[in-house]
């Protein structure tokens, strides 16, 4: 395991621990839903080239969003980072900039 991969895993674990402390559950459900959405809309253009949507809308309950924002958490960036890692593991290409 490379040092960068170990750091990514550590940061991912810290994110999940923060979410669990704040809201009593991990963000796994939300991240899994994004991954499923990405996978279900993947389009094989040719062997070795799979395009996936680059824009996703996520709605959080107002109290959840307020709490994460108040604590300085960049929720959108964290979710985008997790989805980008998922796509990289599967060799997906984005249809445009990920948002």
Secondary structure, DSSP 8 states (H G I E B T S, - for coil): --HHHHHHHHHHHHHHHHHHHHHSS-THHHHHHHHHHHHHT-EEEETTEEEE---------HHHHHHHHHTT--HHHHHHHHHHHHHHHHTEEESSS--
